[in-house]
Amino acid sequence: MRSFLYAIVEIIARIHSRLLELNDAYEYNFNDKELHFLIIGALGMAMILVVYPTFKWLARNNHVMVISWIYVFTLIIVITFAIEIGQRVTNTGVMEFADIMFGVLGFITMFIVFSALRGIYHLFQHLMGRGHRRERPERTERYEEWDD
């Protein structure tokens, strides 16, 4: 785990050094806080430009469970990293990358079981004639403008 985190820190340090070199080379004279503001802001907006259309497409095509899974998976990653870093900082346990992997694997495994049970339930509903999906009403041009 330690070597993994050091590798990530090394990559971030190299990117940070390169950005500082660019800042000095072009004489922008941004301080560290201003660089964080600009770089993290730009990174966040780049991610929005990818995530928003993807989630919009998923929502339109009735894939809300996929959106939920992506959100929860992201939270699980953050929580497991926070637990391991907390163990390191407080010396209440051993910080190991394997703990993160097993935690994430636990979520994935339990989600697969949930998905299988959900699929069986929907199959049963369909076979019993109760599984009619509600049709989404057709959109009218009047409401198209509110889609965003």
N, C-alpha and C positions, 0 to 999 in steps of 0.2 A: 504494500500500500504506500509506503513511504517513497519508494522509487517511482511509483506512478505519479504521486503528487509532485515530487521534485521535477519529473519530466514535464508536467503541465506548467509548473512555475517557470521552468527554463524556457519553454516556448513563449509564455506570456512575457517574460523578461526580454527575450530577443525582439519580440514585436514592440514592446515598450521602448527599447533602446533605438530601434529603427525609427519609430515615430518621433522620438526626441532628436535624432539626427536630422530628420526632415524638417522639424521645427527650427532647428538651429541653421540648417543650410539655407532655408528660405527667409530667415530672420523674421519669423512671425512673432517670436517671443511670447508664446502662450505659456502660462505657468502650468503646473501639474494638474490643478483643479480644472482649469479651462480645457486642457487636453482630454481629461476624463469626460467632461461635459460633452465635448464635440465627438469623441470617438464612440463612447457608449451610446450617445444619442443617435449617431449615424448607424451604428450596429443594430440598435433597437428598431429603427425605421426600416432598415434593410430586411430585418426579420418580419416586420409587419407586412411589407410588400410581398412576401412569400406566404406567410401564414394566413393573412386575411382572405385572399382569393381561394386558397385551398379550403379553409373552413367554410367559406361561403358556398363553394361548390358542394362540399359534404353535406351542409345543412339543406341545400336545395334538393339534394338527391336522397334525403331521408337517412343520412348516416350520422345521426346525432350521437350514437353510441361510440363511433370512431372518434369524434371530437372529445367526448368524455374520457375515453381511454387515453388519448394523447395528453390531455390535461392532467389526469391522475398519474400517468406514467412519469410525467415531468415532475410533479410534486413528490412522487416516491423517490426519484433520483435526488432531488434537493434534500429531502428529509433524511435519507440514508447517509448522504455526505455530511449533513449537519450533525447527525448522531456520531459518526466516526470522528469528525473534527472535534466535537465536544468531548469525546473520550480522550483524545490526545491532549487537549488543552487542560482538562481537569484531572488527568491521570486516573480516571475511573474505569479504564479498560484499555484494550489494545486496539489501535487504529489499524485496520486491515482492509485492503481492497476486496478481499474475498467476502467479507461481511456485507459490503455493498452489493456485490454480485449475487450473493445468496438471498438478500432481502428483495432485490429486484426480481430474481427468479421465482421467489415465493409469490410475489404479486402476479407475475405472468402465469404461473401454474394455476393459481386460484381463479384468475380471470378465464383461463381456458375451461376449467370445470364449470364456472358460472355460464360461459357461453354455450357449452354443451347442454346444460340443464335448460337454459333459455331456449335453445334451438329445439329441444325435445318438447318443451311446453308449447312453442309456436306450431310445431308440427302436429301435436295433438289437437290444438285449437283449429288448425286448418282441416284436419281429418274429420273433426266433429262438426264442421260447417260453421264454426263461430269465429274463424280466423280471418274474416273479411277485413282487409285493411281499409281504413278510411281513405277515401280518395281526397286528394288535395284539391280545393276549388281552383278552377282556372283563374289565372291572373288576368286582370284587366289592365288596359293601358293606364287607367286612372291611378292604379296603385303601383305601377312599375317604378315610378319616380321615387317611391319611399323604400325601395328595396335595399338601399345601402344602409 
